[in-house]
């Protein structure tokens, strides 16, 4: 046994002596008086007085023990053996269940095993157990918050088990669960995570996570490692008459299939068929639909599909739209909002608002970046932005990982230390310092193309020379794998790009205003940034399809004040206003149609192909991503023992409750016994 407050050790020793001291001070002193009648009682004197003396000693020991227990109570004892946690179980246990209902959980074996695990968990609890239930799929949905496990609660849980078409995010679900449990007073906490633990359900840019609630975590994997799956993962649509449709088919663990028949549909009509042989030694197979009559003057929707009996049905069809005219949406965060030409975005705004521009610019400032959000945008431009809050930075990381593009334009508001601390991972570089002590208007360096065949170079300055002069810029140290697009004559990078997940990160060593260069007033400014933004437009935009859950931006062609007729893939039609011209209810794959006053737009939506992955974390590999003081177990096997501080151990064992109860019982016994012992 250990003591939390060792200060009470000497007090414990002194407390035992208190009853002895009182007994010695207040001990009765007998006065001897002899009278004749006493001689008849002398024969019984010795046994009676011996028994009385033992009673008094027992009473003294009880009183000494009372003071000892009182001192021990304040010393807060505990056992160092953590397997004894908790000795005094709370009447209520706080349990939070995370249930993965993403698209991959639609596989019959996954779904059946997940429900069996859930039923076993619920059957092991009583109505005193406080239960919270969270699903992760299309989004992290809190179904129940800290409610007693009644029959009604069980029924509500079972009504929310159907898989949707979203991508599970186990990191965000665990973070949400941990933050919630950490706010509750009950320290007897448990998290149950039921999932197939698909590799794609954990963001690549997050290595591990630190959990604060100290809850016991129970991992319940339900994945079938031997499942067979085939999916249409990509399609390249024709860009001009005579081009064919190119489809990519991915296969995982195929054993029983050797070929499949693909079908191409346009506007719900069959336009082509192709037989694709499957090579078990190849993960990807390709085929082309040739000689497909294609009117490129009108918007059309279509799909490539096949019918096979594999694990997942949702990826056996890929929807697309031809001749999509949606503009590229750019969120520009202005780090130097000023009136007139001094504004950071003055020249860029003029360049993007020309007639028939393919771009739509939406402006914000750093303090409002989180409230505006990045949903519905294709590119985020940080124009001379000094810093952002942590939540916005995490959103940007997720945005780029999923295929978005981020562009850093560095100016005089940039702080080298802050940038290297918060943005170096996203920018894939670190800042060394400014090229000159101040703006060198007498010098002026030009842009040199590193690769004249790069699309940005090809469509801006081509093989010619830049006419712009740069009087100041930031010296950068790009990370391994970064590709230079432009450099300065002294060898420093001017513009370079990096791949992060499915997206792009581009860093420009100078601002987009005229403070450090004369670029904005040169003829190459407009083609440079038009080609830059066109290059950064996501591939899915070019192929005219997005993923389930992604917002659809209708652009400026639709009137914000009037209703828009919306038709979903199931054919259901509704008319409603879209205040921000953004439609967010893309919860099912297929083609969504929008119309208003003769204007029409179609967008294809598909299930994110990360849900087609057949690689899964084991419980052991998944727990390695979690940093927590709580215990982690799987299938009744402890994977990692809890690491608790002395205070945590004492608070969970609650030995003081036993001591307090013993103290109360001892006081009652002492009171009764004292009344039966004469002084």
N, C-alpha and C positions, 0 to 999 in steps of 0.2 A: 504494500500500500504506500502511496505517495501523498504528500500534502501540497496543495496549491499555494497556501499561505503559510510558509514555514515560520513566519514570525510568531505564530501561535504555539510553537513547540515549547518554549519556556513557560508560556501561560498555561499550557496543558499540564505541565509538571506542578506548577504552583496551585492550579485549581484543585488538584487531588488533595492537597494538604489543608485546604480551607475547612472542611468538616472536622478534621482532626484537631485543628487549632481551636475551633469553636467548642468542640467537645472537652478539650482540656481546660478551657477558660471557665466554661459554665458547668463543670462537673459538680454534682451535689456532694457536700461533705457531711458525713453522718456524725451525729452526736451520740455518744455512748451513754445510756441510762440503764442501770440494772434494777430490775424488779422481779419479785419471786415467780410470777406466773410464766416468765420467759423460759424457765428451765424445761417446761413440758414441750416447748417447740424446738428445742435445740437438736433433737434427733432428725428433723426434716430440713434443717438449715442448709446443709451442704449441697444436696441435689437441687434444691430450688434456686439458690443463688448462682450455681453453675449454669443452669439453663437460662436464667435471666441475663447472665453475663454474655453468653453466646448470642442471644437476641440483640443485645445492645451492640455487639461487634458487627453483626449482620446489618443492622440499621446504619451503622457508621459506614460500612462498605458501600451500601446502596447510595448514601449521600455523596460519598467520594466519586462513585461512578456517574452520578448525575452531573457533577461539576466537570468531570472528565469528558463526558459526551457533549456538554455544552461548549467546551473549548474545542473539541474535535469538529463540531458543527461549523464553527467559524474558520477552522483551518482548511475546510473544503477538501476532503480526501478523495482519491481516485486510485484505480488499479491501472498499472501500465499496460496490462494485457488487453490489446484492442479487440480481441475476439469476444470480450465480454460486453461490447457495445450493442444496444443500450441495455443496462441492467434493469432499469425501470422504464418500461415501454409506455409511450404516451397513449392515452385513450384514443387519440386520433392519429392516423398516419396520413401524411400529405403525399399523394401519389399523382404524378403527371405522366400520362401516356401519350407518346408521339407515334402516330400511325401513318405510315407511308401509303398514300393512295395515288401516287403518280402513275403515268401511263404504263410503265413496265410491270406494275402490280396487277395489271389486267390478265396476265398469264395465269391460267387456271390453277396451276400448282402453287404459285406464289400466293394467290388470293386465298386458297383453301388453307394453307399452312398459317398464314397471317391471322385468319379468323380463329383457327384453333388455338393459337398462342394467346390471342386476346381473350377468348372465353376462359382459358385456364387462369389467366391473371384475374379476371373479374370474379371468378368462382372462389378464388383464394382470399378475397376481401370480405369484410363485414359492412353493415350499413354505417358503422362509425367511421369507416375510411373516407377521407376527403379526397375526391378524385377530380382531376382536370384532364381534358382530352383535347389534343391538338392534331390536326391532319396536315400533311405537307404534300403538295402536288401542284395544282394550278396556282395556288398561293397558300401560305401558312394560315390555316383557319382555326381559330379557337372555338371549339364547339361547347365546352363546359369549363367553368372556372370554379375550382374548389367547392364542390357540392357533395353532400353525403351520397353514398352509392346505393340509391334506392332503385326499385324496379323501373321507375320512369326514367331515371338517368341511364340505366343499362339500355333501355329501348332507344333513347336518343342517340347513344353512342353507336348502336348497331345500324341506325338509319344513315350514318355518315361514313360508311365504309366503302362505298362504290368508287372504283378508280376513275379519275378524270384523265384529261389529255395533257396535263401539265408535267413539268420537270420538278422532281423532288429536290429540295434544298435542305439537306440534313444539317448543314452548318447553321443556317438561319433559324431552323426549327429548334435546335439545341440552344442557341443563344436566347431565343425568345422564352423557352422553358426555364432556362437557368436564371434569367433576369426576373421572371415572375416568382419562382420559388424563393429567391434571395430576399424578396420583400415580405415573405410570410413569417410570422412569429414561431411557428412550429418547426423545430429543427430535425424532426424525424421525417426526412424527405427522400423520395425515390423517383427516379425517371426510368420509364420503360420505353425502349425504342424498338419498334417493330418495323422492319424494312428489309428489302432485298440487298441493301447497301451497294447499290450500283455505283461504279466508279464516277460516272458523270454527275452524281448527286452531291458531290463535294467540290466547291469551286477550286480550280487549279491554282489560283493566285493566293490561296490561304493554306499555309502549311499545317498549322494546328490551331487550337483555340484553348483559351484559359477559362475554366468554369469556376464561378465564385460561390455557388449555393452549397457546395460540399454535399450534394445529394448523392445517394448510392445510385449508380447507373447500371441498368440491366439491358444488355444488348441481345436482341432476339432476331437473328438473321433467318430469312425464309427463302433465300435464293436457291434455284436449281442450277448448279454449275454446268450441267450437261445439256441445257436446252439448245435446240436448233432454231436458228432464225435467219431470215432472208429479208432484205429491205431495199426499196428504191431510195438511194441516198442523195442523188443529185441528177439534175437535168440541165443541159445547155440548149437553150431555145435558139431558133434561127435568127440571125441578124439581118439577112438579106435573102431575096428569092433564090432558091436552089440549095440553100443550106439545109441540112437535115437536123433532126432532133437527136441529141446524144444523151443516152441514159446510163447511169452508173448503178450497178447492183452490188450490194455488199452481202457477204455470207459469213455466218459464224457457226462452227461445229456441225456443218452439214454432213450427214452420213447416208441419208436415204434418198436424196434428190440429186439428179444428174443434169437436169435441164428444166427450164421454165418457159412459159409462153407469156410474153409481154403484150399489153394492149395500149394503144395510144388513142385518146379521145380528145376531140375539139368541139366545144359547145355541145357536149353530151352526144356527139356522134362519133362512131368508131372510124378512125382515119388511118389506122395502120396496125400491123402485128409483126412481132419478131420473136424468134426462138433463140434463147440464150443458153449455150452449154455451160455447165458449172464445173469448174476445176477445183477440186477439193484442196489443192495446194495454193490457191490464190484467194485472197480476201475480197478482191473487187473484180467484177466483170463489167465489160462495156459493150454497148450495142448502139446502132444508129438506125433511125427510121428515115428512109430515103423517099424522095419523090412524093412528099406530102403536099397537096395543094393548099397554099397558105395565102389568104388575102391580107397583106401586111398593112392595109390602109384602115382596118377596123380593129377594135379591141376584141380579143377572144380569150376564153378560158379553156383549160384542158387538164388532162391528167395522164400519167403513165402508171399502169397497175398490173398486178398479176394475182392469181388465186392459188395459194398453196396452204397446206396445213402445217404452219410453223408456230413458234411461241407467241409472236406478237402480230396482231392483225392491223394495228394502226399505221404501220410503216410499209404496208403492201401497196400503198398508193401515194403518189406525190402530185399535188395540185400546182398549177402555175397559171399565170395570166400573160398574154402577149400584148405588146404595144402599150405597156403601162406608161402613163404620162405623169405620174406623181413626182413632185419636185423633191429634191434633196433638202431635208430640213436641217438647219444648222443652228445650234444654240451657242451664241457668242456671249461669254461672260466678260464684261468690260471692266478692266482693272483700273482705268483712269477715265471716269465719266466727267467730261468737261463740255462747256458750250463751244459751238462752232468747230473750226478746223483743229482745235486743240484736243478734241475728243479722240480717244484711242481708235474708235471704229468709224470715224468720219469718212475716210477714203474707201474703206472696205465696204461700207454700207452703200456708197454710190456705185461701186463696181458690181455689186450683186443685185441691185434693183433696176438693172437695165431691162429693156423690153425683151420678152420671151426668155427671161432668165430661167435656168434649170434649178435655181436655188431659192430657198425661202429662209430668210434670216430672222431669228428671234433673239432679242437682246435681253440681258439680265446683268446684275451686279453681284459680286461675291457674297454679300450678306443675304441676298435673296435666292441664291442658287439652290438651296435645299428646298425652299417652298415652291419654286418653279418646277423642279424635278427634271429628269432627263428622258422620261418616257416619251416616245413618239419622235425622238430626234435621231438622226443618222450620224451626225458629227457634232462634237463639242469643241469649241475654240476657247482656250484660256488666253485672252489677250492682255498681256502685262498684268497678270493676276498674282498678287503677293502671296495669298494663301486662302484656303477653304477649310470649313469645319470637317471633322473626321467622318461624319456620316456622308457628306457629299463626296469625299475622297473614296470611301468604300463603294458608293454607288457608281462612281466613274470607273473603278477597277472592274466591277461586275459588268458594266456597260461595254467596256473594251473587250473583256473576255468573251462576251457573247456575240462579237462581230461589229461593234461600233468603232468609231475612230475618234481619237483625241489629238488636237493640235495645240502645241505650246508656242506662243509668240512672246519672246522674252524682251522686256524693256527696262526702263529705269526704276520701276516699282518693285522689281524682283530683289529679294533678299537671298544671297547665296546660301547661307546656313539653313534658312527655312525651306528653300527649294530642295536642297540635298536631303533634308530630313523627311519631308512630306511628299515630294513629287518625284524623287529619283527613281522609284520603282516603276511608276507609270511612264515617265519620260525615257526610261532606259539610259540615263546618263547622269553625270554629276557636273556641277558648274565649277570651273577652275577660278574664274574671275573675269573682269572686263578686259577687253583687248587694250584699251588705252585709259590713262588716268582721267581724261575728260574727252568730250566730243571733239575729234580732230577734223574740223571742216577743211583744213588745208591738205589733208592726206587723201582719204577716200579710197576704199578698196572695192573691187568689182566682184561679181559672182562668176565662178568658174564651174561648168558642168562636169560632174564626175563620170556620168554615163549619158552620152548623147542619145541613147536609145530608150532611156527611161521615159515613161509616158508623160510625166510632169515636164521634163526638159523638152521633149519632142513637141509638145503642144504649147510651150511658152516661148523660149528663146531659140529653140531648135539647135542648129549647128553654129549659129552666130554667137556674137559676144554680147554680154549684158552692157547696157548703157547706164545703169544705175551706179551710184556711188554710196558707199557705206562708211560713215565716220566713227561709228562705235558699234560694238557687238559683244556678246558673251562668248568666252572661250569655253568649249564643252569637251567633256571626256565621255564619248559614247561607250556603251558596254559592248561586250563581245556579241557579234551577230548583227549589229546595227549596220545599215547600208547608207552611205553618203549619197546625196542627190546633188547638192551644190557645196562648194568650198570657197574659201577666200584665198587670195594669192599667197598668203603666208602659211598656208597649210591647215588652217583652222576650219572646222566644219561649219557650214552656214545653214544647211537644211539636211536632215537625215531622218530615216525612218526605221522603226523596229516593229516586229510582230509580237503581239501579246495575246495569247489565246487565239481567238478567231478574228481579232481586230487589229488595227494599226495605231501606232503612236508616232507622231511626227513632231520634231522639235525645230523651231526656227530661231536662230540665234539673234534675231533683231525684231523690233516691234513692227506692227502694221501701219503705224502712223509715220509722219515725216520728221520725228524728233531726232532719229539717228541716221537717216538716209534720205535720199531724194527719190527712192523707189516709187512711192505713191503717185508722183506726178510724171512718171515715165510711162511710155506706151506698153511696156511689158508687164506692168502691175496687174492689169485686168486678166490677160491670158495666164499669168503665173498662178493667180489664186483661183481662177476658174478651173484650170487643169488640176490644181492641188485638191480642190474640193471634189471634183469629178473622180479623181483617183481614189479618194477616201470614201466615196459612196459604197455602202456595203454590197457585197456580191448578191445578196438576197434581193436587194432593191433592183439591181440590174436584171435579175431573173424574175422579178415581180412575184415573189412570195415571201411571207414572213412566218414566224413560228407562233404556235398557240400561246396566248398570253401577251404577245407583243401588241402595242397600240397601233392603230391605223390613223395616219394623218391625212386629212382630206385637202389640206392646203388652202389657198386663198380663192380657189375657183368656186367654192360653195359659200352661200350667204349664211353668216352666223345667226342672223335674226330670224330666219325662217326654218321650218321643219325640213328634215331630210328623210327620204324614204329609204329604209334599210332592210335588206333581205338577207337572212342568214343561210348557211348551207342546207338547213332542213327545209327551206322554202317559207319560213315564217317571216312575215313582213310587219314592220312597225315604223311609225313616223314620229320623229322626235328632234328636238334641237340639240346641237352639240356646241356648247359655249366656246370651247377651245378648238373646235373643228378636229377633235381627236376622239375616235371610237375605241373603247377599251374592252368591250365584251367579246373578245376573240377566244372563247373558251372551247371551241370545237373546230376540227379541221374541215376544210372545204373552201368554197368561194363565197365571199361577202360582196353584195352589190349595194351601191349608193346612187341615188338619183335625186335631182332637184331642178325643176324648171328646164328640162331638156338636157341637163348635164348629167353624165353617167360616169361611174368609176367602179371597177372591180378589183378586188384584192384576194389573192390565194393565201390560205393559211394551212400550214402543215404542223404535225407534231414534231417537236425538236428531236433530231436524230440522235441526240445523246441518250434518249430513252431506249434506243435500239441496241445499246451496248450489252454485251454478254459477259463483261468482266465485272466482278463484284469483290468488294472488300470482305475479308474474313473478319470475325470478331476481334482477333488478335491484331490484325493490321489496322483496323478502324480505331481501336482503343489507343493506338500509338499516336493518333492525331489529337487526343484529348489530354489536356493538362488540368488535373483536378486533385483536390485533397480527398475526395470521396472515393469509395470503393467502386471498382468496375468489374462486373461479372457477366457471364454468358452461359446459359444452360446449366445453372447451378455450379459453375466452375469460376472461381475467383481469378480474374486476369491480372488485377492489380489491387493490392491492399490499400486501404485508405491511409492517408498521411495526415494525422490530426495533431494539433497543438495540445498542450496540457489543459488549456481552458476548454477546448472542444471536447476532449475526453471526459473531463469532469462534468461538463454541461450535459453530455449525452448519458453518462452513467447515472448521474443524479443520486449519488450515495447519500447526500444530505437528507434526502427524503426518508431513507431507512433510519438514519441517525435521529432525525426529528421524531419519527414514529416511536423508536425505542425510548427516546427521552421522555415522551409523554406517558408511555406505559410505565416507565420506571418511577416517574413522579407519582402516578396514581398508586402504584404498589407501595411506595415509601409512605404515602399518606395513610393508607389502610394499616400498614404494618406498625407505623409509629403510634397509632391509637391503641394498639394492643400490647405495647411494651411500656411498663411503668418506668418512670425516671428513677 
